[in-house]
């Protein structure tokens, strides 16, 4: 067998060229001015964004006398965390602290219930849109997403009239219902895209294995969909939150059994 020495020398030259570091561009006044302008703009933008939050933290621990001093000092002379103690474990006689604690508990209750309702209803609806074939499937998913295009300010009066007719005004249930109606279409859209990335052969393997439709949803997709739903609740993108199937998963075992039976 003959060896082409020209090809070898050309290959060696390309490899040597790839190992040679790229020559740096010369430093010019234009490049320095451009970099200075860019970093100065980034620093100014950072200060504009961070300064209000920094002042909130400083004013929350500063004494009242320090907040009224002129000129204003960013580092207070007297630091106290008494306001946080009063708000969290203060006496029941303090109406401000009591109202704050009640508002925090209501917010946690409404946010938790809205997340749970949105995840359960949205995941089941997304599975139906991704796996089932029924008339109007395409325009129904578009109708779901069209509801998110409506400005919330335009829905205030209709929602108030509905909740007033149902006797749910000034109740957490009203907010849970309203927020769930806003969140569910978003969950359906994201979870539908995630479920469509899971092979349909897993569902077929489950049916061969004797699984019902509900059991296939609970068993075959419990490893991926539940974790994906938690990622959606936490705001993780679908591509980052995708969990690959591992050997030993129930769905993989059903698929392997079906493949061996077909052989």
Secondary structure, DSSP 8 states (H G I E B T S, - for coil): ----HHHHHHHHHHHHHHHS--------HHHHHHHHHHHHHHHHHHHHHHHHHHHHHHHHHB-HHHHT-SS--SS-SSB--HHHHHHHH--TT-HHHHHHHHHHHHHHHHHHHHHHHHHHHHHHHHHHHHH---TTHHHHHHHHHHGGGS-GGGGHHHHHHHHHHHT-TTSHHHHHHHHHHHHHHHHHHHHHHHHHTS-THHHHHHHHTT--HHHIIIIITHHHHHHHHHHHHHT--HHHH-----TT-HHHHHHHHHHHHH-
